[in-house]
Amino acid sequence: MQICIPINGDEGIESQVCGHFGSAPAFMIVDTATGSCRAITNNNSHHAHGNCQPLAAIAGEAIDGIVVGGIGMGALMRLQQANIAVFRSEYPTVAQTLEAFNAGTLRPVTPEGACHGHGHQH
């Protein structure tokens, strides 16, 4: 399974998870079976509120799920419409997030748990 995790910068598996999906400088694509990972730049990180284009940012990537610290309602709905599962991570690194994902302890993000603005209140 391939998951996508928003990150603050590319430090491999020890990259810091970004607190918000759409504003992340980069995304880490992680193979959950092998732990291999590679970063891709988010060319859409400076968008107007509500105008995040999450599928454009990860276009061409075979993604089965997204694991986020936070995500806005618009991005959440677009991802769900594309049948991409969205989970919440409260862990600081990709490595810890991957461990929790593989253990099955991450919760799905619901509309009630989406951010309501760029203050990122959950």
N, C-alpha and C positions, 0 to 999 in steps of 0.2 A: 504494500500500500504506500502511496506517495502522499505526504502531507506537506502543507505550506505553513510556515511560521513567520510572522513579521519580525524583523530584527532591526536593532539600532546600527549595526555594522557587522561586517563579515569577520568573525573570529572562529569560523568553523563550528564544530559541535558546542563550543563554549560561548557562542554568540549570545548576547543579551536580547531577550524577547522585548520587542517594542510594545508599549502600552496601548497602541491603537493601530488597527489594521491599515486603514487607508492612508495614514500619515507616515507609515514606516519607510525609512530610507531604502530598505531592501527586504527581500523575502528569502528564507532558507527553505529549499526543497529537500525533504528528508525521506529516505526509503526506510520505513519502519522495521522492515525485516533485517536489513543489514546495518542500519545506522549511517550509511553513506549520505553525504549532504553536499549541496552546492548552493551558492548564493546568486540571486538575480537582483538587479537594481530596480527599484520602483520609480519609474519615470513619471508617475502620476501622484507623487506624494504631496505636491503643493496645489491642491484643488480647493475650490470654494466649498464651503460646508454643504453637504448633501449632493455634491457632484462627483463623488468618488467613483472611479471606474475599475472596480476590483478585477473583473474578468479581463479587461484590457491590459492591466498590469501583469497578469500571469498568463496571458494568451499564449497558446501553443504548448503549455505545460500540462502533463497528464496528472491532475490533482484529484485525489479521492476525498480529501478533507482539509480544512483550514483550522489551525489552532491559534487563538488570539488572546491577547490580554484584554482588549476592548474592541468593539466594532459598532458602527452606527447602524441605524435601522435600515437605511437604503441599501447599504452594502450587504447587510445580512439577508435582506429579502432577495437581492439579485443572486447571491450565492445559493440560497435555498431553491430559487427558481431554476437554477442550473444543476440541481441535484447534488450540490457539494455540501457535505456535512460540516457544520461549524461548531467547534468546541472551545471552551474557555480554559486558559492556562493561568494559574496564579504563581507559576514558577519563574525564576529570573533567567534561566538559561535554556537553550535549545536542548541540551543533554537532559536536564531535569524534566523538561516538558515531554520529551520523547519517552523517558522512563515512565512517566505517569500515563501517557497515551497507551503505551504497550501494556500497562497494568490495568487499563480500562477504568481509571479513576477520574478522567476528565468529564465534566458535565457538558451537555450540548448547550449552546447559547440559544435562548428563547427571545422573542420580541421584547418581553418584559425586562430582559437582561441586557438589551442593547444600550449603547451610549445615547444620550439625548443632547448632543452638542459637543463642541470641541473642548468642553471642560471635563469630559469623559466621566461623568457621574454614572454609577451603576446601581 
